Amino acid sequence: MSGFFIIIAMAETIHSSKDYHFPKVVITLVFFTEKKTPKPDNNILVQDFLMRNLKGEVVENARGLKHQLIFVFTEDPLSDLEIPKPCQQWIEAINDTLDGQVDENEYENPLIKQLFQVISTDKTTPEEYAQMKEEYNQKRIVEEKLLRTLRNLKELGKLTEIEIAQAANLTLEEVQAL
């Protein structure tokens, strides 16, 4: 997850101006779906970060602020007997969704069953998702090139804004906003 998404996730915890503060611990979940854990019999590993200054010194008076990375390895869900059953069920569920071998009756948690229901109604394959993303990216590139071309035409001054709007099938206001 990029730093941008982490900051957005932190900001989403702020519900109103009265509640304008970040939580004391920011937790980021990182799922490894095709990797075995580097520590056998431990599918969940936690890395804590302490507040430090640029010299690397721990800031003692940081009011408990810290960041935790929780690494969840899903490839062998039954290898870690120490994991609490609810966590183990989530790891199994994630693993089952990846290998397509899902028996919904094995799960007690209603949220996991709801997850399976959502997945079963969405029949889009990973390949189709990849194609949709590629098409979206291509469309965005074309739109960016078109905007650059329209801006260039506007700067050259050879056409009026009305002519540019007509040629590009835009409103006059849209051309003026370029």
PyMOL commands that set and color helices and strands:
alter all, ss='L'
color gray80, all
select helices_A, chain A and resi 3-11+17-19+85-99+104-106+110-121+126-156+161-168+172-176
alter helices_A, ss='H'
color red, helices_A
select strands_A, chain A and resi 25-32+44-49+66-73
alter strands_A, ss='S'
color yellow, strands_A
deselect
rebuild
show_as cartoon
